[in-house]
Structures are given as C-alpha cells and as structure tokens.
Amino acid sequence: MGWGCSFLSPYPDPSRITMPGLPRFYPNPGSTHNWAPCHQQPGAWAFLQKTTVILWLLLSSTSLAPTWGQTKIPLETVKLWAETFGRGLYDTVTRYSGSLLLQKFREASSHLMSDAESQLPCLPVTTLQSSLSYLPFPTVLGPPPPLATPTMTAKTPASPHNTYVANTNSFDFLICTLQPQKYKDVESSLQIEEVDGLELVRKFSEDMKNMLRRKVEAVKNLVEAAEEADLNHEFNASLVFDYYNSVLINEKDENGNYVELGAEFVLESNAHFSNLRVNTSISNVQLPTNVYNKDPDILNGVYMSEALNPVFVENFQRDPTLTWQYFGSATGFFRIYPGIKWTPDENGVITFDCRNRGWYIQAATSPKDIMILVDISGSMKGLRMAIAKHTIITILDTLGENDFVNIIAYNDYVHYIEPCFKGILVQADRDNREHFKQLVEELVVKGVGVVDQALNEAFQILKKFQEARQGSVCNQAIMLITDGAVEGYEPIFQKYNWPDRKVRVFTYLIGREVSFADRLKWIACNNKGYYTQISTLADAQENVMEYLHVLSRPMVINHDHDIIWTEAYMDSKLFTSKSQSLMLLTTVAMPVFSKKNETRSHGILLGVVGSDVTLRELMKLAPRYKLGVHGYAFMNTNNGYILSHPDLRPLYREGKKLKPKPNYNSVDLSEVEWEDKAEILRTAMINRETGSFTMDVKAPLDKGKRVLFLTNDYFFTDISDTPFSLGVVLSQGHGEYVLLGNTSVEEGLHDLLHPDLTVANDWIYCVTDIDPDHRKLSQLEAMVRFLTGEDPDLECDEELVREVLFDAVVTAPMEAYWTALALNISDESEQGVDVAFLGTRAGLLRSSLFVGSEKVSDRMFLMPDDETSVFTMNNFPLWYRQASEQPAGSFVFNLRWAEGPDGPGEPVAVTASTAVTVTVDKKTAIAAAVGIQMKVEFLQRQFWAATEQCSAVGEPCPKSCGDSDLDCFVVDNNGFILISERSQEESN
C-alpha cells in the first residue's frame, strides 16, 4: 500500500481542485494512484510523506452539495484529520518496528567512529536520547518515558557479545547490543558491489551444464550396459523367470502366500524421492494391463535387462542428485529404479505404457513431418469410423513439439479438418494436437473415397516444406487410414516419390475386411513404409507404434545415439503420489539398439533409457539471493516454450485438488514476458544467443491484485549441449547492487542462534538432500554444524553463509529493542500491535511478539505455509517486495485474513513495512525490510479518534466519520480500501 503526501478530502480527485494555501499534487511515477506534493509542508506533513496511504472522505448525504463553498466540513478540518491520523500512524509503525533505529545502526556501520567512541562499552545516554528523538511516541500510546542515568548490566560479563540494558524510571530500554568497536570492524568490510548480469548468467549456465552433463553420463552408462547385455543374451522361447512385478510385489493370496511375481520387496520412505516408499538397492518392472507378463518376448527382455541393476546403483552412488532412472522396452515393459510399488487406477487398470511417453517417442525417432489422410467416404460408417478416429488420435499422441503435422479428410473432395491450416504443416505442440483431436471427433462420413486427390495434396505440402527447409527438416511420412477402397494412386507415387522414396507411406486398413489388403501392402512396401490392419479399438495402440520402429531404422543402423531432452512436464500418469506428480520435470533419454551381427542390418530398436531432472533442483543453481528483490531466473526450450519461470502457473484448483492446466507445458515465452512485443528477447534466446536486453515491465504482486512498474535488464545465454537457454532478470536501481560485509564466525554464530530467527528453508545455504544423515537437518541447523566444524562433510554456499552472519550481527539490536518495548506495554489500549519482523536479502527473518501467541490476530503470518509472507525459492515476501519500491522510511500496508485473502470472513490484521537502505560511494542497496502486524480494529480506532477533532486544541466536531451521512475511507495506492465503516468493502 502506498501513502504519498495525501490528505483527507471530500472529493476523490484533489488534483482537480485549486485552493489557496494547499499543496499541488502530481502523480508519483513510482506508483499508481499515488500523489506527491511539489513542495514539502512543515510539521505533520513530514509524517504523511512517510506513510503510503491515500485518504478519501466521501459524502454520502444528498444534503451536502458537491461544491467547496457549500461543504459543511471545512477543508482545514479535513486536512487536520489527515495530519492527526498520519502522525499517529507513522509514530506507531516506527516505534514498534524500530525502523529508525535499524536505519541508524545501518548508518553507523557505514561510517567510521572516533577513537573515543570506539572505546565505549555501549552507546552513551546522549546517543540513546538522540535515537529516541527519531522514535516519536504518539499521544494515543502515551508520551515517551523519561530518561534517567542508566545502570549498566550485562547478560554475559566480559564477552564481546554482551547486550547492555539501561534501567530507567519507566522501563528497561535497550542502550546497545553491539560495542561500537564491532561497528567499526563491520565498517571496514562494508562495500556495495554492482552485479554483472552477463557474468552471472554465464556462471549459472556453466553450473547447469555440469549438472546436466552428469545426468547424460548416467544415461550413457545405461545404454552401454543394455546393449552389451543384449549382445550376450540368446533368445529362449521357453525361458522361465521370476522377476519383481511392481504391481504384484508384496501382494498375498487368501492363504497368506505371496502371489506369483509378487515376492517380498522391501520399501522405505526416502526424502530424496519425494518421501515415496522405494528400494534403492534394486529396480522392478511395470507392464501395462494389455501386455501379458509372461510373454516370451517380455521374459527374455526382462531377464536381459537385469544387467542394469548394478549400473542403476553405481550411477546413484556416483551422483546422489540423480532421481528416477529407467529403461522402457520396445516390447512394452518398463524397468524403473529405485523399485517402487505401482498402484492401478480406480478400475484396477494399469494404463501407463512407456512407449507412449514423450521421452520414449522423441528418443526412438528423429523429428518428422506427418500428413494424415483419413477416408470419410460412406463405407467408413459405424465402427470403422470410430476405429479410424481412435487411430488418428493415437498417432497424434506419438508426436511432440519437434514434429509437424496436418490432417486431410477425403471423399469426393479434399477437406482440411482445420481450414486455417490449409496447405501447411503446423507444429505438433500440445495445443495443436488437442485442437486436432476435437476436430477429428466431429468428422462425419459421406460420399465416395477418391484417394489420389488427397495423396497429391499431401505430397505437394511435404515437397514445399522440404524445399523451403521448413518443418522438421528430417523425416517425412504420410499416414493413410482407409477401409481399403483405393485406386489411381500409382501415378502419384511416380510423380512425387519415386525413385528416391524420400516420403514414407504407412497404411492402416480399418475393419476385418481383407479384400483390399494387397493394395495397401503394395503402397506401403513400395514407399518404404509399413502396413497394418486395425480390426478393433484395442488394436490401435500396438499397431500404430510400429511406424516408430520403421522411422528409427536408419538411426539404429547408423547407431546414432542422439541425446534428447524433453519439454517440461508433470508425469501424473507415472505416480499416484501428489508430491511427485505435480513436480515439473525434464527427461534426458537415449535409444538402445541391438548390436548383434545377424540383426544389425534390420535396425532393431530395443528401447529407450532415461533419467528425470526436476526443474526445481536445476533452478537452485541460480540462487535467489544473487538476484535481488525483484530479480529472477528462467529457462526456455529452443521452441520458445517455458521450462521454468516464476510466473508460470501450471496448476489450477478444482475443489480441494490441484490439477495441471491443459496446456501447462506449451506456454510460450512471449506469453509470460508479454511486454516483449517485438519478440526481441524470445528470438535471441531461441537462437541461443548471449546478450542483454532492457524492457519496462509491469510486475504483478499479490496474485495479480497489485502491480509494480519496473525497468528490468535481461541477460541470457544458452546451456551448452542442451536445447535450453537461460535468462536472468535484474531490476534497475537497487536490483543492480548488493551490500556485502564481513564478520567473525564467533560473532555471527552468537547472533544467529536466537529462537526467533529463521532463514529461508527453500534456499540452499548448505546441501542437505544428498547425504541421508543431512536430510533431517534444517538449513539453519546445517549452517551451524558447518560453521562450528561439527560436520566437515557438509557442502555450503560460503558467500551466502557469510552474508547471513553479517546480517545476524547487524540486526541483533532489534531483538533487544523489541523485547524491551514489549516489557513496557501494560495498557490494554496499547495492545494493538501483534508482532514486529524484519527480513534481509540473505533470507534471514527475525520476529518478535508483543502479545501472547494465542492473541495474534493472524497466526499464519510468517509461517512456512503462507508463502506470500516468507522467503521462497521464487520470491521475496510480499511485504519486502512492496516496501522496496517506496522511498526508504515510507511504509506500505496490506490487509491480512485469518484464512487467506480468498477465504471467507473479514480482514483481521494489517501489515506495515518499510525498506532499509545503505549508501556507500553513492551506490544504494536495499539491506533489509522491517515492519509490524497490527489488528485491524486498532488501526480503525486510531482513524476514528483522529476524525473526532476539529482543531489543534481538540475541539469536538459537529460532523465526524462516525456520522451516518459521511462515508470515510482509507484507500491504498492500488485503490483497495483499508479502512471503512462498511467492513465488507475492505480490500475491495
């Protein structure tokens, strides 16, 4: 919320009114709906300038004519109300937050002290009085306590970390927590560095490349092991072999005996695998329901792939950041490590088929241009048309964003099922595939099938795209789906495809009729394709998959082990666990070929191996603290689709469940960075360039309810050996600078070990998710063990740890200040402020209660579940982000609900926060943000009390905001109502 220098006015737009003696108002470019005076008024106006709230007085009575001369509330009275409320509000927030004291400490740490000051054990009384002069005690809360000559006491005698307190006549008030010598020591290390965005993005990119390279090496190990195992395995049609079936493991019959293929399989919860119950010593095997688990091809493949077990384990031991590793067989079985219990759906069916997954299809084939021709003549009515539609949909499911496709329905005429795509191929991304599926369901049969026109159209499109080097620039194929009544096709092949046969033709005979089978076989065989007959809906899946093996033959024969990376996806079909299925992943995969001499010329694809990489773990290599308050990192593919971005919201809520949005993994960069109208940024990143770009943006806050106007610098580069590019965004101004300081480990540890101090647990201060002994440690516990040398095996970010120690030392005085203030609160009328808090760029968070925990109006505030109020992997707290865009010392306000802003009920609390800045050598950086949470009723009482006075001597008003013919509102700088007589309007 913002409050520039505004005043209580009987009209909503004071800039349109001209009155002598009043300041003129101009829009503040830093905020919408914010007004700042062109000259500063003395006295109380200084307080109004420090509070970012806009006050309006709306007259609801029709008896009050809307002219200045007839208004019954004198303008000076309205102005007095604003001044009185502004002064009291500013006094309250500065007193309880300690913002001025923190700013003073920050200033002290950036200036050298005199030798005399450096010898003092703590700040002298005169300094204390000077500090208190910056902390106005409002009349409503009572006058400041009288100062007396203090008696010094120390919590820990003869320690450089003592907290000295002055015992005064009224209450124990903090004199100092740090010796001036410590400030002098801090000052010598204090500096503000300018962030080099290009250097930063290159460093992040290099770290990500190294991480992803280790995943590739693991996959290559699996490929070599699988091909070697197949080379040494002789097919045995009568093989009998028991293996761990992931669906049947640990299952018993009615006699208490383990079922066949369901022996005992030890499973333990593992934090590294989203707390799923797994077995990290061995893999197991899953099969879809329509694949017989004792088919000879299955048994031989499973037996052969047992050789992957030791490689799985060795890979994981070599790189403990690895997650799931697996082998998807061309015959349909899926070997996964670590072993896991697979749960059928509510109908008892296992629909997961690894051969349908994007990673399998992309690794098994090269990019391709596909023209699908479907016969919609009268002979295709009934079940045949249903099978044809299912076949098309199954083909579409085998395509990915590197493929291009179009669909033609033919009878007497050629019909593009999407007229807008006439004569072209379109990228087979998720949106286009789903659109095609809807159109396919609407197809109706009529007329006579004339295939030559459709073939002619398909060949022309493919030729045009090949010559223009458009589309996939790789494989090309035509899928012909018909019941067989075809003729007049041979001249078309002679004209367009023979003798080179660059376009493969696959034919699908629909129905049980075999009269035209010879014609369709001839078409396929003479155009390097494949013929199959689909008699039932259940046949479509297996028969469609055959075309992938044909397209992969050149790759297999040449042994081209291409490495593929998938787009971002959530594999909700793979696991029923919510924590796993709602996590964005990318997969690295490679094909596995038969190396046997007798099959080498046939090009036998054995399957695909892969390993998952969670994008959350990858983005941890772009640490949040290096990017500043509004900075962020993001990734996209070479197709322009977002892999990771703070504004990518892939889920929606349906009741109490979160579900992926239909197009969550095909969101283009231009849809998120929508200010890039000319697509300069998008084009550069797709072309894998390295550079920078500046853009004015509107950054949404508070779930889009508020907006910040920022100028962002974008820095980008590619991630070598992957199809990904990385971008880093830094906001101009304070976002370009970082405050650095140093302190001793001894001093830092003392001030870090405070019960009301926490750090951002989503940030990586120390790596705790690899070693099982470290997984139960919080980030703060891990830091302490690292700093004390208790655990030399801990790997920590020393730069971040150093920043946390420095922040702990400099902010330590606030704890004693808040404690002393809390001890002085006795009057019930003063118990309106619940908690004071502060946060720093390093993710450190301090808080102090002024009331019992059971009396806190919003108990979710600063709790991990309330992501808007704490440091997360993607964002700084909302109160920090808002405060950072206001002048230092200006407070911003937000309403809080007990059950969140979307829950029922009225707001229960208000937060007020302000930024603390440090300037060194004319460079200004935001060091922290500090604030309070107070009860809504407390703020309202202050406002109503302020509007009951009509003169400086406290004369009562003939009219006040409590009267029925006046509607008074306090409105923030985004137009939301903070205070109103009508509580239901607050936040509207």
Buried (B, 14 or more C-beta within 10 A) or exposed (E): BBBBBBBBBBBEEBEEBEEEEBBEBEEBEBBBBBBBBEEEBEEBBBBBBBBBBBBBBBBEEEEBEEEEEEBBBEBEBBBBBBBBBBBBBBBBBBBBBBBBBBBBBBEBBBEEBEEEBBEBBBBBBEBBEEBBEEBBBBEBBBEBBEBEEBEEBBEEEEEBBBBBBBBBEEBBBBBBBBBBBBBBBBBEEBBBEEBEBBEBBBBBBBBBBEBBBBBBEBBBBBBBBBBEBBEEBEEEEEBEEEBBBBBBBBBEEEEEEBEEBBBEBEBEEBEBBBEBBBBBEBBBBBBBBEBEBEBBBBBBBBBBBBBBBEBBBEBBEEBEBBBBBBBBBBBBBBBBBBBBBBEEEEEEEBEBBBBBBBBBBBBBBBBBBBBBBBBBBEBBBEBBBEBBBBBBBBBBBBBBBBBBBBBBBBBEEBBBBBEEBEEBBBBBBBBBBBBBBEBBEEBEBEEEBBBBBBBBBBBEBBBBBBEEEEBBEBBBBBBBBBBBBBEEBEEBBEEBBEEEEBBBBBBBBBBEBEEBBEBBBBBBEBBBBBBBBBBEBEBBBBBBBBBBBBBBBEBBBEEEBEBBBBBBBBBBEBBBBEEBBBBBBBBBBBBBBBBBEEBBEEBBBBBBBBBBBBBBBBBBBBBBBBBBBBBBBBBBBBBBBBBBBBBBEBEEEEEEEEBBEEBBBBBBBBBBBEEBEEBEBBBBBBEBEBBBBEBEBEBEBBEEEBBBEBEBBBBBBBBBEBBBBBBBBBBEBBBBBBBBBBBEBEBBBBBBEBEBBBBBBBBBBBBBBBBEEBEEBBBBBBBBBBBEEEBEEBBBBEEBBBBBBBBBBBBBBBBBBBBBBBEBBEEEEBBBBBBBBBBBBBBBBBBBBBBEEEEBBBBBBBEEEBBBBBBBBBBBBBBBBBBBBBBBBBBBBBBBBBEBBEEEEEBBBBBBBBBBBBBBEEBBBBBBBBBBBBBBEBBBBBBBBBBBBBEEEEEEBEBBBEBEEBBBBBBBBBEBBBBBBEEEEBBE
